[in-house]
């Protein structure tokens, strides 16, 4: 290999590394896959809770649709805590990847795998769908949007255990 070729290859590698951040699936998966400590810290910060104890983390977990010809999903990060709650963390560069209906779909795919035949619905654990987005898709200037269901007729929470959180990357000021 010529010296010129080596220098060109080094520049290519340097450019790839410079362009990488945690919005890249491959890098993000490598950082969080099996990394209980980092995942726990991320969830404690995002959910503003100190009581989360993560016991398992899997990167790039695929869930097959139970319906023939149905849509499968690949979760960026799937974590479980010591109480059985599941956390799906999705990192999205493009706004369309964090569509609100995708949050609903991913949440339902997680829920559908939590109960075994004969288990009571009351045994369904809480689930958290967390989207970390490169842009503020809701455009209200907030860093975190927490979505929970509620009764429209009166001011009370409909506590079904389904939680959706969007984290927007801070916009850089000019």
SENUFI-904266 format. One record per residue: residue number from 1; residue in three letters; x, y, z of N, C-alpha, C, O in turn. Coordinates in steps of 0.2 Angstrom, whole numbers, plus 5000, padded with zeros to 4 digits. Example, Ala and Ser with C-alpha at 12.3 -4.5 7.8 and 13.67 -1.06 7.14 Angstrom:
BEGIN
(1,"ALA",(5066,4972,5039),(5062,4978,5039),(5066,4984,5039),(5071,4983,5042))
(2,"SER",(5064,4989,5035),(5068,4995,5036),(5064,5000,5039),(5067,5006,5040))
//
This chain:
BEGIN
(1,"UNK",(5004,4994,5000),(5000,5000,5000),(5005,5006,5000),(5009,5007,5004))
(2,"UNK",(5003,5011,4996),(5007,5017,4995),(5005,5022,5001),(5000,5021,5004))
(3,"UNK",(5010,5026,5002),(5009,5031,5008),(5003,5035,5006),(5000,5037,5011))
(4,"UNK",(5002,5037,5000),(4997,5041,4998),(4990,5038,4999),(4985,5041,5002))
(5,"UNK",(4990,5031,4998),(4984,5027,4999),(4982,5027,5007),(4976,5028,5009))
(6,"UNK",(4987,5026,5011),(4987,5026,5018),(4984,5032,5021),(4980,5032,5025))
(7,"UNK",(4987,5038,5018),(4984,5045,5020),(4977,5046,5018),(4973,5048,5022))
(8,"UNK",(4975,5043,5012),(4968,5044,5010),(4964,5040,5014),(4958,5042,5016))
(9,"UNK",(4966,5034,5016),(4962,5029,5020),(4961,5032,5027),(4956,5032,5030))
(10,"UNK",(4966,5035,5030),(4966,5038,5037),(4961,5044,5037),(4958,5045,5041))
(11,"UNK",(4961,5048,5031),(4957,5054,5031),(4949,5051,5031),(4945,5054,5034))
(12,"UNK",(4948,5046,5027),(4942,5043,5026),(4939,5041,5033),(4934,5042,5035))
(13,"UNK",(4944,5037,5037),(4942,5035,5044),(4941,5041,5048),(4936,5041,5052))
(14,"UNK",(4945,5046,5048),(4944,5052,5052),(4937,5055,5051),(4934,5058,5055))
(15,"UNK",(4935,5056,5044),(4929,5059,5042),(4923,5055,5045),(4918,5058,5048))
(16,"UNK",(4924,5048,5045),(4918,5044,5047),(4918,5045,5055),(4912,5046,5057))
(17,"UNK",(4923,5045,5058),(4923,5046,5066),(4920,5053,5067),(4916,5053,5072))
(18,"UNK",(4923,5058,5064),(4920,5065,5065),(4913,5065,5064),(4909,5069,5068))
(19,"UNK",(4910,5062,5059),(4903,5062,5058),(4898,5058,5062),(4892,5059,5063))
(20,"UNK",(4901,5054,5066),(4898,5049,5071),(4895,5053,5077),(4899,5057,5080))
(21,"UNK",(4889,5051,5079),(4887,5053,5086),(4882,5048,5088),(4881,5043,5085))
(22,"UNK",(4879,5049,5094),(4874,5044,5096),(4868,5044,5092),(4863,5040,5094))
(23,"UNK",(4867,5048,5087),(4861,5047,5083),(4863,5042,5077),(4858,5041,5073))
(24,"UNK",(4868,5039,5077),(4870,5033,5073),(4868,5027,5076),(4871,5025,5081))
(25,"UNK",(4864,5023,5073),(4862,5017,5076),(4868,5012,5078),(4868,5009,5083))
(26,"UNK",(4873,5011,5074),(4878,5007,5075),(4882,5009,5081),(4883,5005,5086))
(27,"UNK",(4884,5015,5082),(4888,5018,5087),(4884,5018,5094),(4886,5015,5099))
(28,"UNK",(4877,5020,5093),(4873,5020,5099),(4872,5013,5102),(4872,5012,5108))
(29,"UNK",(4871,5008,5097),(4870,5001,5100),(4876,4999,5103),(4876,4995,5108))
(30,"UNK",(4882,5000,5100),(4888,4998,5103),(4889,5001,5110),(4892,4998,5115))
(31,"UNK",(4887,5007,5111),(4888,5011,5117),(4884,5008,5123),(4886,5007,5128))
(32,"UNK",(4877,5007,5121),(4872,5005,5126),(4871,4997,5127),(4869,4995,5132))
(33,"UNK",(4872,4993,5122),(4871,4986,5122),(4875,4983,5128),(4881,4983,5128))
(34,"UNK",(4871,4980,5132),(4874,4977,5138),(4876,4982,5144),(4879,4980,5149))
(35,"UNK",(4876,4989,5142),(4879,4994,5147),(4873,4996,5151),(4870,5001,5150))
(36,"UNK",(4873,4992,5157),(4867,4993,5162),(4868,5000,5165),(4863,5004,5166))
(37,"UNK",(4874,5002,5167),(4876,5008,5170),(4874,5014,5166),(4870,5019,5168))
(38,"UNK",(4876,5014,5160),(4875,5020,5155),(4867,5021,5154),(4864,5026,5154))
(39,"UNK",(4864,5015,5153),(4857,5015,5151),(4853,5017,5157),(4848,5021,5157))
(40,"UNK",(4855,5015,5163),(4851,5017,5169),(4852,5024,5170),(4847,5028,5172))
(41,"UNK",(4858,5027,5169),(4859,5034,5170),(4855,5038,5165),(4852,5043,5167))
(42,"UNK",(4855,5036,5159),(4851,5039,5154),(4843,5040,5156),(4840,5045,5156))
(43,"UNK",(4841,5034,5158),(4834,5034,5160),(4832,5038,5166),(4827,5041,5167))
(44,"UNK",(4837,5038,5171),(4836,5042,5177),(4835,5049,5176),(4831,5053,5178))
(45,"UNK",(4840,5051,5171),(4840,5058,5169),(4833,5060,5165),(4830,5065,5166))
(46,"UNK",(4832,5056,5160),(4826,5057,5156),(4819,5057,5160),(4815,5061,5159))
(47,"UNK",(4819,5052,5164),(4812,5051,5167),(4812,5055,5174),(4807,5054,5178))
(48,"UNK",(4818,5058,5176),(4818,5062,5182),(4817,5057,5188),(4813,5059,5193))
(49,"UNK",(4820,5051,5188),(4818,5047,5194),(4825,5044,5196),(4829,5042,5192))
(50,"UNK",(4826,5043,5203),(4832,5040,5205),(4831,5032,5207),(4835,5029,5210))
(51,"UNK",(4825,5030,5206),(4823,5023,5209),(4824,5018,5203),(4822,5012,5205))
(52,"UNK",(4826,5019,5198),(4827,5014,5192),(4833,5010,5193),(4839,5013,5193))
(53,"UNK",(4832,5004,5193),(4838,4999,5193),(4837,4994,5187),(4833,4990,5187))
(54,"UNK",(4841,4996,5182),(4841,4992,5176),(4845,4985,5177),(4850,4985,5180))
(55,"UNK",(4842,4980,5175),(4845,4973,5176),(4847,4970,5169),(4851,4965,5169))
(56,"UNK",(4844,4973,5163),(4846,4970,5157),(4846,4975,5152),(4841,4979,5152))
(57,"UNK",(4850,4975,5147),(4850,4980,5141),(4852,4976,5135),(4857,4973,5135))
(58,"UNK",(4848,4977,5130),(4849,4973,5123),(4849,4979,5118),(4844,4982,5117))
(59,"UNK",(4854,4979,5113),(4854,4984,5108),(4851,4980,5102),(4852,4974,5101))
(60,"UNK",(4847,4984,5097),(4845,4981,5091),(4841,4974,5092),(4843,4969,5088))
(61,"UNK",(4836,4975,5096),(4832,4969,5097),(4826,4969,5092),(4823,4974,5092))
(62,"UNK",(4825,4963,5089),(4820,4963,5084),(4814,4960,5086),(4814,4954,5090))
(63,"UNK",(4808,4963,5085),(4801,4959,5087),(4798,4958,5081),(4797,4962,5077))
(64,"UNK",(4796,4951,5080),(4792,4949,5074),(4785,4951,5075),(4782,4950,5081))
(65,"UNK",(4782,4953,5070),(4774,4954,5071),(4771,4947,5072),(4773,4942,5068))
(66,"UNK",(4766,4947,5076),(4762,4940,5077),(4757,4939,5071),(4755,4934,5070))
(67,"UNK",(4757,4944,5067),(4752,4944,5061),(4756,4942,5055),(4761,4945,5053))
(68,"UNK",(4754,4937,5051),(4758,4935,5045),(4757,4941,5040),(4752,4944,5039))
(69,"UNK",(4763,4943,5038),(4764,4949,5033),(4763,4956,5037),(4764,4961,5034))
(70,"UNK",(4763,4955,5044),(4763,4961,5048),(4770,4965,5048),(4775,4962,5047))
(71,"UNK",(4770,4970,5051),(4776,4974,5051),(4780,4972,5058),(4778,4972,5063))
(72,"UNK",(4787,4971,5057),(4791,4969,5062),(4794,4976,5064),(4794,4981,5061))
(73,"UNK",(4797,4976,5070),(4801,4982,5073),(4808,4980,5075),(4809,4974,5078))
(74,"UNK",(4812,4984,5075),(4819,4983,5078),(4820,4989,5083),(4820,4995,5081))
(75,"UNK",(4821,4987,5089),(4821,4992,5094),(4829,4994,5095),(4833,4989,5095))
(76,"UNK",(4830,5000,5096),(4837,5002,5096),(4840,5000,5103),(4845,4997,5103))
(77,"UNK",(4836,5001,5109),(4838,4999,5115),(4832,4996,5119),(4827,5000,5119))
(78,"UNK",(4832,4990,5121),(4827,4987,5126),(4830,4986,5132),(4835,4982,5133))
(79,"UNK",(4827,4989,5137),(4830,4988,5144),(4824,4986,5149),(4818,4987,5147))
(80,"UNK",(4826,4982,5154),(4821,4980,5159),(4824,4982,5166),(4830,4981,5167))
(81,"UNK",(4820,4984,5170),(4822,4985,5177),(4820,4980,5182),(4817,4975,5180))
(82,"UNK",(4822,4981,5188),(4821,4976,5193),(4814,4975,5195),(4812,4970,5199))
(83,"UNK",(4809,4979,5193),(4802,4978,5194),(4798,4975,5188),(4792,4973,5188))
(84,"UNK",(4802,4974,5183),(4799,4971,5177),(4797,4976,5171),(4794,4974,5166))
(85,"UNK",(4797,4982,5173),(4796,4987,5168),(4800,4987,5162),(4806,4986,5163))
(86,"UNK",(4798,4988,5156),(4802,4988,5150),(4802,4995,5147),(4798,4999,5148))
(87,"UNK",(4808,4997,5145),(4810,5003,5142),(4813,5002,5135),(4818,4999,5134))
(88,"UNK",(4809,5005,5130),(4812,5005,5123),(4814,5012,5122),(4811,5017,5122))
(89,"UNK",(4821,5012,5120),(4824,5019,5119),(4825,5019,5111),(4829,5015,5109))
(90,"UNK",(4823,5024,5108),(4824,5024,5100),(4827,5031,5099),(4825,5036,5102))
(91,"UNK",(4832,5031,5095),(4836,5037,5094),(4835,5038,5086),(4836,5034,5082))
(92,"UNK",(4833,5044,5085),(4830,5046,5078),(4834,5053,5076),(4833,5058,5079))
(93,"UNK",(4837,5052,5070),(4839,5058,5067),(4834,5062,5063),(4833,5068,5064))
(94,"UNK",(4830,5059,5060),(4824,5062,5055),(4818,5062,5059),(4816,5057,5062))
(95,"UNK",(4814,5067,5059),(4808,5068,5062),(4803,5062,5060),(4799,5060,5065))
(96,"UNK",(4803,5060,5054),(4798,5055,5052),(4799,5048,5056),(4795,5044,5056))
(97,"UNK",(4805,5047,5058),(4807,5041,5062),(4804,5041,5069),(4804,5036,5072))
(98,"UNK",(4802,5047,5071),(4799,5047,5078),(4792,5049,5078),(4789,5052,5082))
(99,"UNK",(4788,5047,5073),(4781,5049,5072),(4777,5046,5078),(4779,5041,5081))
(100,"UNK",(4772,5050,5080),(4769,5048,5086),(4765,5041,5085),(4764,5038,5090))
(101,"UNK",(4763,5040,5080),(4760,5033,5079),(4765,5027,5079),(4763,5022,5081))
(102,"UNK",(4771,5029,5078),(4776,5024,5079),(4777,5022,5086),(4778,5017,5088))
(103,"UNK",(4777,5028,5090),(4777,5027,5097),(4772,5022,5100),(4773,5018,5104))
(104,"UNK",(4766,5023,5097),(4760,5019,5099),(4761,5012,5097),(4760,5007,5100))
(105,"UNK",(4764,5011,5090),(4765,5004,5088),(4770,5000,5092),(4769,4995,5094))
(106,"UNK",(4776,5004,5093),(4781,5001,5097),(4779,4999,5104),(4781,4993,5106))
(107,"UNK",(4775,5003,5107),(4773,5002,5113),(4768,4996,5113),(4769,4991,5118))
(108,"UNK",(4764,4995,5108),(4759,4989,5108),(4763,4983,5107),(4761,4977,5109))
(109,"UNK",(4769,4983,5103),(4773,4977,5101),(4776,4975,5108),(4777,4969,5109))
(110,"UNK",(4778,4980,5112),(4781,4978,5118),(4776,4974,5123),(4777,4969,5126))
(111,"UNK",(4770,4978,5123),(4765,4975,5128),(4763,4968,5126),(4762,4964,5130))
(112,"UNK",(4762,4967,5119),(4760,4960,5117),(4764,4955,5119),(4762,4949,5119))
(113,"UNK",(4770,4956,5121),(4775,4951,5123),(4776,4950,5130),(4780,4946,5133))
(114,"UNK",(4772,4954,5134),(4773,4954,5142),(4769,4948,5145),(4772,4946,5150))
(115,"UNK",(4764,4947,5142),(4760,4942,5146),(4760,4935,5143),(4760,4934,5137))
(116,"UNK",(4760,4930,5147),(4760,4923,5144),(4752,4921,5145),(4748,4924,5148))
(117,"UNK",(4751,4915,5141),(4744,4913,5141),(4742,4912,5148),(4745,4909,5152))
(118,"UNK",(4736,4914,5150),(4733,4913,5157),(4735,4918,5162),(4731,4919,5167))
(119,"UNK",(4739,4923,5160),(4741,4928,5165),(4735,4933,5165),(4732,4934,5159))
(120,"UNK",(4734,4936,5170),(4729,4942,5171),(4732,4948,5168),(4738,4949,5168))
(121,"UNK",(4727,4952,5165),(4729,4959,5162),(4732,4963,5167),(4736,4967,5166))
(122,"UNK",(4730,4962,5173),(4733,4967,5179),(4740,4965,5180),(4744,4969,5183))
(123,"UNK",(4743,4960,5177),(4750,4958,5178),(4754,4962,5173),(4760,4961,5173))
(124,"UNK",(4751,4965,5168),(4755,4969,5163),(4759,4974,5166),(4756,4978,5169))
(125,"UNK",(4765,4974,5165),(4770,4979,5168),(4770,4986,5164),(4768,4986,5159))
(126,"UNK",(4772,4991,5168),(4772,4997,5164),(4778,4997,5159),(4782,4993,5159))
(127,"UNK",(4776,5001,5153),(4781,5001,5148),(4783,5008,5146),(4778,5013,5147))
(128,"UNK",(4789,5010,5144),(4791,5016,5143),(4794,5016,5136),(4798,5013,5134))
(129,"UNK",(4791,5021,5132),(4793,5022,5125),(4797,5028,5125),(4793,5033,5125))
(130,"UNK",(4803,5028,5124),(4807,5035,5124),(4810,5036,5117),(4814,5032,5115))
(131,"UNK",(4809,5041,5114),(4812,5044,5108),(4816,5049,5110),(4814,5054,5112))
(132,"UNK",(4823,5048,5108),(4827,5054,5108),(4828,5056,5101),(4831,5053,5096))
(133,"UNK",(4826,5063,5100),(4826,5065,5093),(4831,5071,5092),(4833,5074,5096))
(134,"UNK",(4834,5071,5086),(4839,5076,5084),(4836,5083,5084),(4839,5088,5084))
(135,"UNK",(4829,5083,5082),(4826,5090,5082),(4820,5089,5086),(4817,5084,5088))
(136,"UNK",(4817,5095,5088),(4811,5096,5092),(4805,5095,5088),(4803,5100,5085))
(137,"UNK",(4803,5089,5087),(4797,5088,5082),(4791,5091,5084),(4786,5092,5080))
(138,"UNK",(4790,5093,5091),(4784,5096,5093),(4784,5104,5093),(4779,5107,5093))
(139,"UNK",(4790,5106,5092),(4792,5113,5091),(4789,5118,5096),(4786,5123,5095))
(140,"UNK",(4789,5116,5103),(4787,5120,5108),(4793,5122,5112),(4793,5126,5117))
(141,"UNK",(4799,5120,5110),(4805,5122,5113),(4807,5119,5120),(4811,5121,5124))
(142,"UNK",(4804,5113,5121),(4805,5110,5127),(4810,5104,5126),(4811,5101,5121))
(143,"UNK",(4814,5103,5131),(4819,5097,5130),(4816,5090,5131),(4818,5085,5128))
(144,"UNK",(4811,5090,5135),(4807,5083,5136),(4800,5084,5136),(4797,5089,5139))
(145,"UNK",(4796,5080,5133),(4789,5079,5132),(4787,5073,5135),(4789,5067,5132))
(146,"UNK",(4783,5073,5140),(4781,5067,5143),(4773,5066,5142),(4769,5070,5143))
(147,"UNK",(4771,5060,5139),(4765,5059,5137),(4762,5053,5141),(4764,5048,5141))
(148,"UNK",(4756,5055,5144),(4752,5049,5148),(4745,5050,5146),(4743,5056,5145))
(149,"UNK",(4741,5045,5147),(4734,5046,5145),(4731,5049,5151),(4733,5048,5157))
(150,"UNK",(4725,5052,5150),(4721,5055,5155),(4713,5055,5153),(4712,5054,5147))
(151,"UNK",(4709,5055,5157),(4702,5056,5156),(4700,5063,5154),(4703,5068,5157))
(152,"UNK",(4697,5064,5148),(4695,5070,5146),(4690,5074,5149),(4689,5080,5150))
(153,"UNK",(4685,5070,5152),(4679,5072,5156),(4681,5075,5163),(4677,5079,5165))
(154,"UNK",(4686,5073,5166),(4689,5076,5172),(4696,5075,5173),(4699,5072,5169))
(155,"UNK",(4699,5079,5177),(4706,5080,5177),(4709,5074,5181),(4711,5075,5187))
(156,"UNK",(4710,5068,5178),(4713,5063,5182),(4717,5058,5177),(4715,5058,5171))
(157,"UNK",(4722,5055,5179),(4726,5051,5175),(4723,5044,5174),(4720,5041,5178))
(158,"UNK",(4723,5042,5168),(4721,5035,5166),(4727,5031,5166),(4731,5030,5162))
(159,"UNK",(4729,5028,5172),(4735,5024,5174),(4735,5017,5171),(4735,5013,5175))
(160,"UNK",(4736,5017,5164),(4736,5010,5161),(4743,5007,5161),(4744,5002,5159))
(161,"UNK",(4748,5011,5163),(4755,5009,5163),(4759,5011,5157),(4765,5009,5156))
(162,"UNK",(4756,5014,5152),(4759,5015,5146),(4762,5023,5146),(4758,5027,5147))
(163,"UNK",(4768,5023,5145),(4771,5030,5145),(4775,5031,5139),(4779,5027,5136))
(164,"UNK",(4775,5037,5136),(4779,5039,5130),(4782,5046,5132),(4779,5050,5135))
(165,"UNK",(4789,5046,5130),(4793,5052,5132),(4797,5053,5126),(4800,5049,5123))
(166,"UNK",(4797,5060,5124),(4801,5062,5118),(4806,5067,5121),(4805,5071,5125))
(167,"UNK",(4813,5066,5119),(4818,5070,5122),(4821,5073,5115),(4823,5070,5111))
(168,"UNK",(4821,5080,5115),(4823,5084,5110),(4830,5086,5111),(4831,5089,5116))
(169,"UNK",(4834,5085,5106),(4841,5088,5107),(4841,5096,5107),(4837,5099,5103))
(170,"UNK",(4845,5099,5111),(4845,5106,5112),(4847,5109,5105),(4852,5107,5102))
(171,"UNK",(4843,5114,5103),(4845,5117,5097),(4851,5122,5098),(4851,5125,5103))
(172,"UNK",(4856,5122,5094),(4862,5127,5095),(4860,5134,5093),(4857,5135,5087))
(173,"UNK",(4861,5138,5097),(4860,5145,5095),(4865,5148,5090),(4871,5146,5091))
(174,"UNK",(4863,5152,5086),(4867,5155,5081),(4872,5160,5083),(4876,5163,5079))
//
